[in-house]
Amino acid sequence: MRRNSALDNGTAHVGDVATHGGPTTSTVEGVARRSAVAEEQEFLDAATARRDRLVDHLQAELSTEALDAVEQARQRMLRQQYEELRRAREGLVFGRLDGLDGTVRHVGRVGLRDDSEDSEPLLLDWRAPAARPFYTATAVDPQGQARRRHIRTTGAAVVGVDDEPLDGTMTAELVGEGALLAALDQRRTGHMSTAISTLQREQDDIIRAEATGPLIVQGGPGTGKTVVALHRVAYLLFTHRKMADQAVLVLGPSPRFLQYIAQVLPALGETAVVSATCDTLLTNVRVGRDESRFVAEIKGRALWQHALENYVTSLLPRPRELKLRWEGEFHVIPAATVAQALTSAVQGRPYHRARTAFAEQLHHLLAEAVVEQRKALMDEMEEGFEDILARVDKGMQHDHHVGSASSGSDVDGLLSEDEIADLRSRIAENATIARFIEAWWPTLDAEALLSGFLTDRTLLAQFAPRLSPEEITAVSAEPAPWASSDIPLLDALADLLGDGEAPQPQGGFVADHARRQRSWVYGHVVIDEAQELSEMQWQMVLRRCPSRSITAVGDIDQAEAAHRHTSWAQAVRAVFGDRWTAAELTICYRTPREVMDLTEPVLKKAGSHNAPPRAVRSAGIAPWELTVTPAELADAAARALRLLQQRWHGGMVGVIAPAERIAGVLPVLSDVPVLTATQSKGLEWDATLLIDPQGIAAEPRGWNGLYVALTRCTQELGQLVLTH
């Protein structure tokens, strides 16, 4: 690979060992290589042996039966430690810090102590504060370190090291340049791997940022947005242990993307994570159709939240006098009393929870009415027999055997407190009363309600007055089944109705509980490709994390969704206002300089005011173009693909084309992914074959899509340009 000379300043690569300074002889180089590798091999062997002993010990502990809740909680903690250690065999050790004070600390996937728990850690967890200089120390700010060493391993063998002195003799801008470039040069596998050994300072700063509010991270292609997002999850779960009790939600742009990143977090030992797209957050609802971008943009607007709130409020029953029958007698609950009970029941509660609260109050009100009616009846009886009772009382005064031992309830016939409580229970369980409440305050279904609302132009005009007549007509004309833009509306309506309300169980497989419950409240939410979210999708996110502990990464210049946002302020204003923090990733590690040089004019045509990220590596392969006619396209694509697959054998080649061209080339390209620009978001391959770039640019927000398509490769880009 042809390297950038600026990056090689002061660095001499000696076999697999990088040293710094002047030229060395081959003999010295060989000795240095063997000595460094042997030294780190000895440490890796010791760390692996310690890890194996801990795994065996934890396995034995977990084989015992947990008899009580305390022991069950302990076993959950031990199982988490066991899984983390079990997965950490590959890449257990990857770094070393040599302090100015002579201390030596190794950095790895997990933290390890030797047999003495009071001793210094044998291996620092990469997420621990003491390990941070491995990612952030520089010659200008060595942070107490004299040298940083990157250790490369394959299985249980050390295969190379890269040394970086931090004493001012080296000025490269990348941390662990040799290890980073070696990782970038590896063949793609179709799955993202961890990057904990090669994280750069600006990435680490975001990973370790405080989780106190929304953090919006802008990063162009190849800047490591997804790496940052996923490693931030691992860091937060390590640093804030209670966060695991609530789980972390990772939102991605597509199922293909989620499959691509699926191995990263388990490899980092994290299991309290739910991965989803906005379309799959409602587990019982499926997207069944596409819709026009015009309608999708309308349904994505924030106005729907207010419209649906007002619509559901309009469905609440109005106060009126209620006449209820109990045991053959009618009892009247005055309208004023009903109004007071309604106000108390609603109090910001969702529709169905308010209904439950009102029903409980109505049961009490009816019981009170029954008691009051009985008391009134007894009062009437007493008035009619007042003289008789007076004579009886007078006679009883001369009877020494009858007197004060009689209770009031025995004489007046009123209900005791226990009898009143029993009456309330019988009213609450009475089917007739339940049917009355259901008729007056009916149970509603979110899907049926939304379907009726969206197809009723009168309701739309009443509750969404900011929509134009043309927009109302377009929305109401859309047929079932649900489209992607309907899911946030369904979610909002389900939340307003109170569907799926359930307590959050603690312990066990928390991710499984969270995945099944729409109303689950997460400890943190991470969003990748966040620029694609509509305002209503952002509302979905906020409902799942009302604490606003949210990390969103994306590139506003890669936005292809139907909404009109061209800045992060526009994208999140409806949900967060001005209460969010911005961060930026500025360095492109993945896409080679030769390809990134093509992107600036594309960005300008997309209307962007941003400069593309700065590429720090060269692949030494110039992008190429081949001009073909539409009739020649399929054969030319097949030939170009075969050549790329031969050149990048063992790696991955991807094909990107306009939606209208895919059907024509798919039969001859069936053994590789053939995607639209939108579908390729977040993915990467060794080489990309880009078919009909002009066709991509002609699609809606097509220049943004072309920007995405150009930047998917790590090595080589080929383009088939159509001519007529």
N, C-alpha and C positions, 0 to 999 in steps of 0.2 A: 504494500500500500504506500502511496506517495504521501508523506506527512507534511504538514505545514511547517516550514522552517522556523517560524516564530515560536512554535511549541517545542522545538528541539533545542532551543537556546540553553546551553549549560547542561545538557543531558546527553550521556553516552550510554547506549544500550549494550550491555555485555551479555551475550547469550540471552538467558532468561532473567538476568539480573541487571537492573539499571543503576549505575553509579553516576556521580556528578563530579565535574571538574575537568582536568586535562586528560589527554589520551593516555591509555594504559597498554601494556603489552598483553599479548594473548595468554601468556603464562599466568600473569597476575589476574587476568580476567577469569580464567578457568578456576583458579584457586578461590577467587571471590565468589564465583557462582556456586561451586561445590560447598563452600563453607556456609554461605547464607542458607542455601536449600537444606543442608544437613541440620543446621541449627533450628530452623523452623519445623522440619520434619520431626525432630525430637520433641518439640513442644506439642505439635499436633497429635503425636502418639499419646503423650501424657494426658492431653485434654480429652481425646477420644476414649481413653481407658476410664477416666473419671466420669465422663458422660455415660458410658456403658454401665458402670457400677450404680449410678443414680437411677438409670432406667430399670435395672433389675430390682433395686430396693423399692422403687415406687410400684412396680408391678406386683411385688409381694404384698405391699401395703394395701393395694386395691383388691387383692384377692379375698380379703376378709370382709365379712358382712357388716354393713352399717346398721346398728340397732336403734339409733335415735336420730333426731334432727341435727344435733350438733355433729355427730359422726358423719351424717350424710353431707353436711356442708363441708366438712374437712375432706371427704373423699372427692367432692366436686373440685376443690382446690388442687388436690393431689393429681386428679385426672388431667386437669389443665396443664400442670407441670409435666406430667408424663407425656402428653401429646406434643408439647413444645419440644421436649428433649428428644423424643422419638423421631420427629421430623427434622431435627437439626444435624443429622449425621453428615449430610452433604453440605460443604461450605461452613463447617463448624467454626473454623478460625480463618479470618481473612485480613487481619490488620494488626499492627503493632505500633505503639508510641514509645519512643525513648525520651525520657524527660531530661531537662537540663540538670536536674539533681541526681541523675544516674538511675532513676527508677525505670523499669521496663513493664509496660502493660500491654497485654494482647487483647484485641477486640474481636468479637465473634457474633454468631447468630443468637446465642443465648448466654446468660451469665452462669459461671461455674465457680464454686469454691472447692478447695481441696478438703481433705477429711477434717481439718480443723475449722470450724465455723467462725472462729474469731479472727482468722487470718485475712490478709488481703485477698480479693477475688483472684482466682486462677485465670479466669477469662471474663472480661467486661462485656455485658450485654450492649449491643450497639445503640440501644435506646437510653442507656443510663447517662446521667449528666457527665460523668467522668470520661465517657467515650466521645463527647462532642468535639474535642480538638482534632480527632481523627478526620472530621469533615470540615472543620472551620479554621484550623491553624494555618498561618501563612508565614513567609519569611518576614513580612512587616509586623505581623502580630502572631508570634510563635506560641503564645498561650502556655509558656513554660515547657515547650517541647523542643528537643534538639533534632529529632528525626521522626519521619512517618514512613512506615513500611507497609506496602500492599502485598499480601501473600496470596498467590494463586494456587488452587488445589484442584485435583481431579480425583474424586473418590477420597481415599485415605492417603493420597500421595501429594506432597508439595511439588509443584512443577515449575515454579518461578516466583521471584520477588521483584518488587520495584521500590527503590529507596528514594526518599525525598528529604534532603537536609533542610532544616528550617532555620538555619543560622545566617541567612542572607546570601548564600552562594547560588541559590536557584530562584528564578523569577517567573516560572511558567504560571499561566493563569488557571490551569486546571489542577484539581487535587487528584493525585494518582493518575497522571496522564497515561502512563504505560498500561495500567490495569483497565482504565476507562476505554482507551482506544482498542485494546485487545477484546474487551467485551462488545464494543460496537462492531468490530470486524467479524464476530462470530456469526455463523449462519442462523437465520431466523427459523423457528420451529413451529410457528403457528400459535404459540402460547407465550405470554409474557413471563419473564423470570424475575426474581428479586434483584434489586440493585443496591443492596445495603453496603456492598464493598466499594462502590464507585459513586456514591452520592456526592454532589458538589455543594459548595457553601450556600449558594442562593437557594438550592433545593432544601438543604438541611434547615435553613432559617425558617422556611415555611412549614416544614414537617414538625418542628418543635415550637411553633407559634402557640400562644395561649388560645384556648378554646372557649373564649368568653363571649363570642358573638359571631355574626356572619363574616367570613373571610373569603373574599372573591379574588381568585388568582388568575391573572391574564398571562397566557403563555402561547407563543406561536408554535408551529409544527416542530417536533423533535426536541422541545425544551424539557421534556420529562414530566409533563403535567400529570399523566396517569401514575407514573412512578411516585411522584410526590403525594398524590391523593391517597394511594394505597399504603405507602409507608407511614403516612400521617395517621391512618387508622391504627396501624400496629403500634406506633409511638403513643397515641392517646390511650389505647387500651392497656398498655404497659404502665403508663404514668398515672392514669386515673382508674384504679382497679374497679371502682364502683360502676364505671361506665359499662363494664361487661354485664352487669345485672340488667341493664336496659337494652343492650345490644347496639350495634352501629349499623346504619342503613347506607349501602353503597348504591347509588343510582347511576346507571350507564345508559348510553344512547340506543343500544340494540342488544338482542339476545346473543348475536355473534360476538359483540364486544365483551359481554359478560363471560362468554365461554373462553375468550382470549385471555382474560385476566384471572380466570377461576383458580389458578394454582398459586397465585402470589400470596394471598393472605394465609391460607393453610400452611404454606411453606414457611411463613413467618410465625407460625404457631397460633394464629388467631382463628377462633371458631365462632365467637359471639358476633357474627356478621351476617346480615341479610343482603343479598344482591338482587336487584330488580331494575326494571325500566319503569317509566311512568305508566306505561300501558299495562304492566303486570302487577301494579301495587294492589289493585282490587282483584283478589285471587279468584273470585267467583264470576268475573266478567271478562269476556273475550272481545277483542277488536275484530270485527268481521267485514269491514269494508274500508276502502280509501274514499277520500272526499276531496273536493277542490281546495286549492290553497286559499281561495277567496273565503270560503266558509270556515276553513280551519283557522284563519287569522281572526275572523269575527269571534269564534267561540273561545279563542285564547285570551281575549281581553279581560282585564280585571273587573269590568262592569258587571260580569255575571255573578260575582260573589254577592254584591249588594242586591242584585235582582233576585237571586234565589233566596236570600235572607228575607226580603220583603214578601216574596211569594209564600214561603212557608209560614211566615207570621200571619198572612191573610187566611190561612187554613185553620188557625186556632179557633175554637168555638167562641161565640160572643156571649157575654153574660145575659142570662134570662132566668126567670123563675123556673125551678125544676120541681116536677110533681112525681114523687116516687111511691110505689106501693110496697107495703111490707106487712105480711101476714093479714091480708084482706083489708088493710086500712091505707088510705092515701096520706102522704106527708109532703108538705110544701117547704122547699128551701127557697127563701126570698132571693130576688135578683141581686140585691146589694151584697148578700152573703156569698152568693156564687161569684160575683165580681171580685170580692176580696180573696176568695179561695183561688181563683184563676191567677190573680196577680202574684200571690204567694207561690203558686206552683210553677209559674213560668220562670221568673227571675233568672233569665239567661240560660235556662236549661234547654237542651234539644227537645224537639216536639214530643217524642215518645217518653222521654224521662219526665217531662212536664206532665204528660198525661198520667203517668204512674203516680206522681206526687199529688195531682188533683184527685185521682181515684181514692187515694188513702184519706185525703181530707173529706171527700164526699162520704166515705164510709163513717167517719166520725160525725159528720153533720147529720146524717140520717139516723145514727144511733141517738144523738142528742134530741132529734125531733121526736123519735119514738118515746124516749124517756119523758120529754116535756109533755107530749100528748097524754101519756099515762098519768102524769102528775096532775094535769088539768082535769082529767076524768075523775081522779080521786078527790080533787077539791070540790067538784060538783056533787059527788056522792056525800061528802062530809056536810055540805050546806043543807042538803035535804034531810039528813038525819041528825041535825045538830041537837035538837031537843032530846031525842032518844038517847043519844050518846051522853048528854049531860046527866040524864037520870041514871044511866048505867054507871057513869063515873061516880055519881054520888053514892050509889049503892055499894060500889066496890071499895069506897073509903072505909066502910064498916066491916069489910071482910079482911080479917088479918091474914088469910092464906093467899090472897092475890094482891100483887102490888108492884113494886118497882122492878121486879125481876124481868118483866116483859120488855122486849126490844121495840124501838120505834118502828122498824120495818115490819114487825109482826102485826102491828096495828094499822100503819098507814098504807101498806101494800106497795111502797116504792122499791125500786131495784137497788140492790147492793152494788158496790164497786166491782166485785167479781162477776155479778150478773151483767153489768154494763159491758165489761171487757168481753164476756162471752157473746153478747149481742153484737158487738163490733166484729168479732171473728166470724160469726155466722153471716153477717152482711157482706163482709169481704169475700166469703167463699160462695156467695149466692150467685147462681148462673143468670138469673133474671136481671139482677143489678149489673152484672158484667156485660150482658147484652145491651142494656140501656147505655152504659158508658161507651161501648164500642160504636153504637149508633150515633151518639152525640159527639164523640171525639174519636173518629175512626183511626184504626191502624193503617199506615200508608206504606207503600212499597216504592223505594227510590227509583227503580227503573221505570215502573209504570207512570210514576208522577212526572219524571223528566220527559218521557216520551210524549205525554199529553201536553206538557208545557211548551216543548219545542215545536209542536205541530199546531199550536193554537195562536194565530196571529194577534188575536185580541189580547191574550195574556202577555205575549211578548211586547206589544205596544204599551201595555199598562205598566209592566214591571221592568222593562228595559227601554225606557223612553229615549236613550241616547242612540239607539239603533235607527238607521234610516229605513223608510219603507222598502227600499231595494234590499237592504240587509236582512230585514225581517222575512221578506219573501224567500230569499236564498236559504236562510236557516230552516224555515218551516217546510221547505220543499225537500229536504234531505230525508231519504228513507232509512228504515232500520236495515240491518243491525247497527251496532254502535261503531263509530269511527274513533280514531285516536283522540281527537279533540273533545269527544264526549266524556272520556274517562275522568278528567278533572271536574267536570260538571256533576257527574254521578257521585264522585267522592265528596264534593261540597254538599250535595243534597243529602247523602247518607250521613254526613256529619251533622247537618242541621236537624235531621230526623232523629239522630241518636242511634242508628243501626250499629250493631256490632260492639256495643259497649260491654266491656268485661274487665274484671280485675287483672292486673298484670302479675302472673305467677313468678315467684323468685326461684332461682336455681334451676337445676336440670338443664335441658338443652334450650337455652333462652332463645336462640335464633329460630327454633322451630315454633315456639309460642308466638314470637313476634311476627313471623311470616304469615301465620294464619289469622291474625287479628288486624282488621282495618284500623282500629282505634289505638293501636300500640304507640306508646310514646318512647322514642329512641333517645339514647344518651348523646348521640352525635349523628349527623348526616353528612356524607361526602357525595358530591355530585361531579361526575365527569362529563365533559362536553356540555357544560352548563349553559352555554350561549344558545342552545337549542330550546331551552324551556320557555314556554309561554307564561304570561302572568298568572293564569289559572293553574298551571303546573307548579309554579313557585308557591302558590297557596297550598297545594298538596304537600309540599315539603314542610312548610311552616306548621301545618296541622300535626305532622308526625314529630316535630321537634319544636315545641313552643318556647323552649329555652333559647332558641336561636343559636345553638352550638352547631354551626354549619360551616363546612368548607366546600366551596364550589370552584372548580378549575375549568378553564376553557379558553377559547380564542374567539373573541368577538368577530374577528375577521373571517372565521370559518363558518359563521352562522349560515345555515341553509333553510331554517324553518320558516314558516309562513309569516311569523310576526315581523314587525318592522323595526326592531331594535338594532341600532348600530353602535351603541355604547353600553357599558355595564350599568351606568347610572339609569339609563332608560329601562334596561332589562329588570332591575331589582327595585326600582323606586316604588312600585305599587305595593310591595310586600315589606320592604325594609326602610323605605324613606331614605334618609341620609345616614342611618345608623348601621353602617357596614364598613369594613376595612379592606383596602385594596392592597394587593401585592403583585409582583410581576416576575416572570421568568424571562430572561433576555438572551440566553445562550442556546443555540440549537446544537445538540449533540448527535442526533440521529441522522438527519438529512445532510448529505455532503454539500460542500460549498458550491460545487459545479451546478447542482440542482437549485439551491437557494438563490443563486444569481438570476434565475428565471422568474422569480416570484414578485419582485418589486413592481414591474409594470402591471401584473395581474392584480395586485392589491390596489393600485391606483384606479384601475378600471372598476374594481368592486366598491369604490367610494371610500376606501379606508384612508385614515390620516396617520396610521401607524407604520413604522418601519418594520420590515421582516426581522425576525431574530437573527443574531449574528452566528453564522456557522463556524465551528472551530476545527473542522476536520475536512480533509479532501479525500475523495475516493480514487482520484486519478483516472476517472472514466468520464468523458464528456457525454452529456445527454445527446441522443441522436433522434433523428426524424426520418420517416419513410413516407413518401407521398404515394397514395394509391387511389384508384377509383372505387366507388361503392361496390362494383361487381367483383373487384379483386380483393375486397376487404377480408372475407373469411379465410381465403387461402393465405393471404399475407399475414394475418394474425396468427394462424397456426404455425407458419414457418418461424415468425419472430418469437413466438412462445417457446418452440423447441430449442432455438439458439440460446435464449435466456436460461432455460432449464439446464442446458448442458453447461453453460458458464457458471451457474450457481447451483451445481449439483450438491445435494445435501441441505440446501436451504429452501427458501420459499419465493415463488414468483406470483404476483397478483396482477389481475387484469381489471382496469376501470374503464367504463364506457358509458355513454349517455343511455338513459333508460330505453330509448327507441332502438338502439343498436344491439342490445343484449341478445334478443331472440335470434338475430341473424348470425351471431358468432358463437353462441353457446354450444351448438352441436359439434363444433370442431375444437372447442376449448373446455370440454366436459371434465377434465381432470384437475382444474384449478378454479379458485374462486373468481367469478366474473361479477363485479359489483358496480353499482352506481357510485357516484362520488359521495353521496350521503351515507350509503351502506359501508363505505370504506373508512369512515371517520374513526380515529383512534387506533387503527390497525397499521401494521408495518410489515414490509417484506424486504428481502435482499434486493429484488429488482421489481420494477413496475412496468407493465406494458399499458400505455395510455392510448385508448382508441378514440379517435375523433375528438380532439380537445376543443375544436370549435363548436361541436355539438353540445358538449358539456357547458361551455360558456353561454350558449343560447338558451339553456334551461332557466327556470326561475331562480334568481339569485345565483346565476350560473358562474359568474366570475369568482364568487366565494367558493363554489364547488370545485372549480378548476384549481384554485389555490390548495384545496384539500388534496385533490388527486395528484398534483405535482409533487407533493411532499411526503408520500408514503414509503419511499424506498430508502434503504440505508446505503446502497451502493450504486445502482444503475437505473437510469430512466430511459425508456424508449417510447416514441410516439408515432402512431400511424395517423397521418394527416390526410383527410379526404379531399379529392379534387373532383370536379364534375366535368 
